[in-house]
Amino acid sequence: MIRIKSILILFFLFSSLMSFKACSVKPGPNLASKASLIHPTITNKAEVLQILGTPLQYFFKPDGTEEWYYYYLVRSPTKKLPLVKRYLGEEYTEVLKIIFKENIVLNCTYYTVQPKK
């Protein structure tokens, strides 16, 4: 009888650990740390492409500047649970905006955007 209880307890602990493992967050690109590698008036387009890859969005402005945008959605695993997603966890979008003048970085701005509730 004690052996069956021990096996059931071990099974419960193992299944609990596996469920926590399934809820773990996959690491993202971490735009904040990559933004620290971009230096205005020093970094060029080729270096930005090497660090961050192709931008998700870009614009050519009439003043001759070019804006590149990188985005990453950060969402806690609890945001996928129907009953608690409204109360637990966090969700926001990281944005990295890089402005070029000719081939050189003019400005690099990192910020986050919260979803509307």
KOLVEXTI-593825 format. One record per residue: residue in one letter; x, y, z of N, C-alpha, C in turn. Coordinates in steps of 0.1 Angstrom, whole numbers. Layout:
! KOLVEXTI-593825
{rec "A"; {X; Y; Z}; {X; Y; Z}; {X; Y; Z}} ...
***
This chain:
! KOLVEXTI-593825
{rec "M"; {8; -12; 0}; {0; 0; 0}; {9; 13; 0}} {rec "I"; {19; 12; 8}; {28; 24; 9}; {35; 26; -5}} {rec "R"; {39; 15; -11}; {46; 15; -24}; {37; 22; -35}} {rec "I"; {24; 18; -35}; {15; 24; -45}; {14; 39; -42}} {rec "K"; {13; 44; -30}; {13; 58; -27}; {25; 65; -31}} {rec "S"; {37; 59; -29}; {49; 64; -33}; {50; 66; -48}} {rec "I"; {45; 56; -55}; {45; 57; -70}; {36; 68; -75}} {rec "L"; {24; 69; -68}; {15; 79; -72}; {20; 93; -70}} {rec "I"; {27; 95; -58}; {33; 108; -55}; {44; 111; -65}} {rec "L"; {52; 102; -68}; {63; 104; -78}; {57; 107; -92}} {rec "F"; {46; 100; -96}; {40; 103; -109}; {34; 117; -109}} {rec "F"; {28; 121; -98}; {22; 135; -97}; {33; 145; -98}} {rec "L"; {44; 143; -90}; {55; 153; -91}; {61; 154; -105}} {rec "F"; {63; 142; -111}; {69; 142; -125}; {59; 149; -135}} {rec "S"; {46; 146; -134}; {37; 153; -143}; {36; 168; -141}} {rec "S"; {37; 172; -128}; {37; 186; -125}; {49; 193; -131}} {rec "L"; {61; 187; -129}; {73; 193; -135}; {72; 194; -150}} {rec "M"; {66; 184; -156}; {65; 184; -171}; {56; 195; -175}} {rec "S"; {45; 197; -168}; {36; 208; -172}; {42; 222; -170}} {rec "F"; {51; 224; -160}; {58; 236; -159}; {68; 238; -170}} {rec "K"; {74; 227; -175}; {84; 227; -186}; {76; 232; -199}} {rec "A"; {64; 227; -200}; {56; 231; -212}; {53; 245; -212}} {rec "C"; {52; 252; -200}; {48; 266; -199}; {60; 275; -201}} {rec "S"; {72; 270; -202}; {84; 278; -203}; {84; 287; -216}} {rec "V"; {89; 299; -214}; {89; 308; -225}; {102; 306; -234}} {rec "K"; {100; 306; -247}; {111; 305; -256}; {118; 318; -257}} {rec "P"; {131; 318; -256}; {139; 331; -257}; {137; 338; -270}} {rec "G"; {135; 351; -270}; {134; 358; -282}; {147; 365; -286}} {rec "P"; {146; 375; -296}; {158; 381; -300}; {164; 391; -291}} {rec "N"; {157; 395; -280}; {161; 405; -271}; {166; 418; -277}} {rec "L"; {157; 425; -283}; {160; 437; -290}; {167; 448; -282}} {rec "A"; {165; 448; -269}; {171; 458; -261}; {186; 456; -260}} {rec "S"; {191; 444; -259}; {205; 442; -259}; {212; 444; -272}} {rec "K"; {204; 440; -283}; {210; 442; -296}; {210; 457; -300}} {rec "A"; {201; 465; -294}; {201; 479; -297}; {214; 485; -291}} {rec "S"; {219; 480; -280}; {231; 485; -274}; {243; 483; -283}} {rec "L"; {242; 474; -293}; {253; 472; -302}; {253; 482; -314}} {rec "I"; {243; 490; -315}; {241; 500; -326}; {245; 513; -321}} {rec "H"; {255; 519; -328}; {260; 532; -323}; {258; 543; -334}} {rec "P"; {250; 553; -331}; {248; 564; -341}; {262; 570; -345}} {rec "T"; {262; 573; -358}; {274; 579; -365}; {285; 570; -367}} {rec "I"; {284; 558; -361}; {295; 548; -363}; {291; 535; -370}} {rec "T"; {279; 530; -367}; {274; 517; -373}; {268; 520; -386}} {rec "N"; {271; 511; -396}; {265; 512; -409}; {255; 502; -412}} {rec "K"; {248; 502; -424}; {237; 493; -427}; {242; 479; -427}} {rec "A"; {253; 476; -432}; {258; 462; -433}; {260; 456; -419}} {rec "E"; {265; 464; -410}; {266; 460; -396}; {253; 457; -389}} {rec "V"; {243; 466; -392}; {230; 464; -386}; {223; 451; -392}} {rec "L"; {225; 449; -405}; {220; 437; -411}; {226; 424; -405}} {rec "Q"; {239; 425; -402}; {246; 414; -396}; {241; 412; -381}} {rec "I"; {238; 422; -374}; {234; 421; -360}; {219; 417; -359}} {rec "L"; {211; 423; -367}; {196; 421; -365}; {189; 414; -377}} {rec "G"; {196; 413; -388}; {189; 407; -400}; {181; 417; -407}} {rec "T"; {172; 412; -416}; {164; 421; -424}; {153; 427; -415}} {rec "P"; {150; 440; -417}; {140; 446; -409}; {126; 441; -413}} {rec "L"; {116; 442; -404}; {103; 437; -407}; {95; 448; -414}} {rec "Q"; {100; 461; -413}; {93; 472; -420}; {104; 483; -422}} {rec "Y"; {103; 490; -433}; {112; 501; -436}; {105; 511; -444}} {rec "F"; {110; 524; -443}; {104; 535; -450}; {115; 544; -455}} {rec "F"; {112; 550; -467}; {121; 560; -472}; {114; 574; -470}} {rec "K"; {121; 583; -463}; {115; 596; -461}; {119; 606; -471}} {rec "P"; {111; 617; -473}; {114; 627; -483}; {127; 635; -479}} {rec "D"; {131; 635; -467}; {143; 642; -463}; {156; 634; -465}} {rec "G"; {155; 622; -471}; {166; 614; -475}; {170; 604; -464}} {rec "T"; {163; 604; -453}; {165; 593; -443}; {157; 581; -446}} {rec "E"; {162; 570; -439}; {155; 557; -441}; {153; 552; -427}} {rec "E"; {141; 547; -424}; {137; 541; -411}; {135; 526; -412}} {rec "W"; {142; 519; -403}; {140; 505; -403}; {134; 501; -389}} {rec "Y"; {124; 492; -389}; {117; 488; -377}; {119; 473; -375}} {rec "Y"; {122; 469; -363}; {122; 455; -358}; {112; 454; -347}} {rec "Y"; {104; 443; -346}; {94; 441; -336}; {96; 427; -330}} {rec "Y"; {92; 426; -317}; {92; 413; -311}; {81; 413; -300}} {rec "L"; {71; 404; -301}; {60; 402; -292}; {65; 394; -280}} {rec "V"; {63; 400; -268}; {67; 392; -256}; {54; 389; -249}} {rec "R"; {51; 376; -247}; {39; 371; -241}; {41; 360; -231}} {rec "S"; {37; 362; -219}; {38; 352; -209}; {30; 340; -212}} {rec "P"; {34; 328; -208}; {26; 316; -211}; {12; 316; -205}} {rec "T"; {10; 324; -194}; {-3; 324; -188}; {-13; 332; -197}} {rec "K"; {-8; 339; -206}; {-17; 347; -215}; {-25; 337; -225}} {rec "K"; {-21; 324; -225}; {-27; 314; -233}; {-38; 307; -226}} {rec "L"; {-39; 309; -213}; {-49; 302; -205}; {-62; 311; -204}} {rec "P"; {-73; 305; -208}; {-86; 312; -210}; {-91; 320; -198}} {rec "L"; {-90; 314; -186}; {-96; 320; -174}; {-87; 330; -167}} {rec "V"; {-74; 329; -169}; {-65; 338; -161}; {-57; 347; -170}} {rec "K"; {-59; 346; -183}; {-51; 355; -192}; {-53; 370; -190}} {rec "R"; {-65; 373; -185}; {-67; 387; -183}; {-61; 393; -170}} {rec "Y"; {-57; 384; -161}; {-52; 388; -148}; {-37; 385; -145}} {rec "L"; {-32; 375; -152}; {-18; 371; -149}; {-10; 373; -162}} {rec "G"; {3; 375; -159}; {13; 375; -170}; {13; 389; -176}} {rec "E"; {22; 390; -186}; {24; 403; -193}; {25; 400; -208}} {rec "E"; {21; 411; -215}; {22; 411; -229}; {25; 425; -234}} {rec "Y"; {36; 425; -242}; {39; 438; -248}; {48; 435; -261}} {rec "T"; {49; 446; -269}; {57; 445; -281}; {70; 453; -279}} {rec "E"; {81; 447; -282}; {94; 455; -282}; {95; 460; -296}} {rec "V"; {100; 473; -297}; {102; 479; -310}; {116; 485; -310}} {rec "L"; {123; 483; -321}; {136; 489; -323}; {135; 497; -337}} {rec "K"; {137; 510; -336}; {136; 519; -347}; {150; 524; -350}} {rec "I"; {155; 522; -362}; {168; 527; -366}; {166; 537; -378}} {rec "I"; {172; 548; -377}; {171; 558; -387}; {185; 559; -394}} {rec "F"; {186; 558; -407}; {198; 560; -414}; {198; 573; -422}} {rec "K"; {210; 579; -423}; {212; 590; -433}; {223; 585; -441}} {rec "E"; {220; 583; -454}; {229; 576; -464}; {231; 562; -459}} {rec "N"; {243; 558; -455}; {247; 545; -451}; {249; 543; -436}} {rec "I"; {249; 554; -429}; {253; 554; -414}; {240; 556; -405}} {rec "V"; {241; 550; -394}; {230; 551; -384}; {230; 565; -378}} {rec "L"; {218; 572; -380}; {216; 585; -374}; {211; 585; -360}} {rec "N"; {202; 575; -358}; {195; 574; -345}; {190; 560; -343}} {rec "C"; {190; 555; -331}; {185; 541; -327}; {177; 543; -315}} {rec "T"; {164; 539; -316}; {155; 540; -304}; {148; 527; -301}} {rec "Y"; {149; 523; -289}; {142; 511; -284}; {131; 515; -275}} {rec "Y"; {119; 509; -277}; {107; 512; -268}; {98; 500; -268}} {rec "T"; {89; 500; -258}; {79; 489; -258}; {65; 495; -259}} {rec "V"; {55; 487; -264}; {42; 492; -266}; {33; 481; -259}} {rec "Q"; {24; 486; -250}; {14; 478; -243}; {2; 476; -252}} {rec "P"; {-5; 465; -252}; {-17; 463; -259}; {-28; 471; -252}} {rec "K"; {-38; 475; -260}; {-50; 482; -254}; {-58; 471; -246}} {rec "K"; {-63; 475; -235}; {-71; 466; -227}; {-86; 468; -229}} 
***
